[in-house]
C-alpha cells in the first residue's frame, strides 16, 4: 500500500493506493498512529485501492475509533470496495462515496 497526503487546517486527506488487506491495513494504522488528535475531518481517498479485505475493514474501524467523534469520510470507492462497506453496514457509520 502506498499513502500520499494533503494537510489543511482541520482536514487531513490520505490518498491510498494498492490493496487494503493484511499487509496494507497495518501500514495505514502505522501511518496514522498518534497523528489524529488535531484532525477534525479525515478523508481516505480510495480511488486507487484495488482490493479491501476484512483486515482492511478492521484498519478503517481502528482509524475511526482513534478519531473519536471527529469525521471520517471515505471517497473514490470502486464498486467492489463500496460493496464491502455496504454489505457490512459501515456505509451508515461514516460517509462512504463511490468513485465517479
N, C-alpha and C positions, 0 to 999 in steps of 0.2 A: 504494500500500500504506500502510496505517495501522498503527502499532505502539503498544500501551499496555504498561505493565509493572507488575510487582509484585516487590519485592525482599524476601527473607527472609535470615536469616544465611548460609546456604550454598546457597540456591536463588534463581534468577532466572527468573521466568516472563515470557515475551513473548507478548502476545495479538496475533496477526497478523490483519489483515482486508484483503480485496481480492484482488489477483492476485499470486502469487509467480512473476514472469516476468522478462523482460529489463529491465523498469523496477523492479519490486518487489524483485528479488534484490539489486541494488546498494544499495537502501535498507536492507535487512536487514544487509548487510555493513557499511555506514557506521554503523548504529545500534549494532552490537556491537563495532566496532573498538576495541581497547585496553581493553575492559571485561570480559574473560573470565578474567583471570588469577586472580582470587579466587573464582570461581564453581565450586562442586563439582558442582552439577546445574543444567543449563539446560533449561527446558521451553519448547518452542514450541507454543503453543496455536493450532491451525489451524482452530478451529471456524468462523471467518468467512472462511476462504480459499476462494474460489470456483474458482480455477484455479491449476495449477502447471505450468510448462514445464520444459524441460531447464535453462534458466538458473536457475530456482528450485532445482532439484536441486543444481546447482553451488554455489549460495549456502549451502544447508544443509550440504553437504560441507565447504565452507570454514569454516563456523562450527564444525563438529565437529573439523576439523583444528586450529583455534585453541584449542579446549577441551582438546586432548591426550587424556589418559587419563580425564578427567572425564566425567560422564554427560550425554548428550543424550537427552531424551525428547520425542517429538512426539505430541501429543494432539489429539483432536477432529477427526480427518480425515474428510471426507465420502468417499463411495465412490470418486469419481474420483481424489482426491488420494491416498487409501490405495492404490488400484490402481497409481499411479505408483511408490510406494515398493515395492510387492510385485513388480511387473514388473522393476524394476531390481535387486532383491535387497537393497535398502537396509533393508528391514524386518528383516533379520538382522544389520545392522551397528549399529543403535541401536533403542531402543524406539519402536515406532510403534503408536498406538492409534486405532481407529475411533471416530467420534462415536457416541454412544448414541442 
